[in-house]
Amino acid sequence: MLVTHEARHAAWADRIVFLRDGRVVDETGAAPVDLLAEPTAR
């Protein structure tokens, strides 16, 4: 994890999460992983 205000550093990331006042307002890249989701049966 890298926290930055520099776009040139963020450009290296596979996923970027944008925060405003401590809340997620936007994101790019890989789909988020829902850690609270129930596993699916096979």
N, C-alpha and C positions, 0 to 999 in steps of 0.2 A: 504494500500500500504506500502510496505517495500522496501527500497533501501539498498542493501548490496553487499559486495564483498566476504562474507562468504558463502561457499557452504552449510555448516551445517544449516544456517538459511534459505537459499533459499529452502532447501529440504522440508520445511513445507508448501510451497506455492502450490496452485492449478494450478497456471500459472506462468511461468518465462519468462521474456522478456530480451534478451541480447542486449546491446547497445555498439556501438563502434563509437567514435567521434560524439556522439549525435544522431546517427541513429540506428534504429532497424536492427539488423543483423540476429537474429534468435529468436524463441520463442518455448515454450513447453506448454503443458496443454490444457486448454479449448480453444475452437475456439474464435477468437477475435470478438468483437461486433462492427459492422459497424454502428456508430451513424449517418452517413450521408446518409445511404440507405433510399430509399423511402419505407414507409410501404406498405405491400401487401394487396390487397383487398380480402375480404372473400366472 
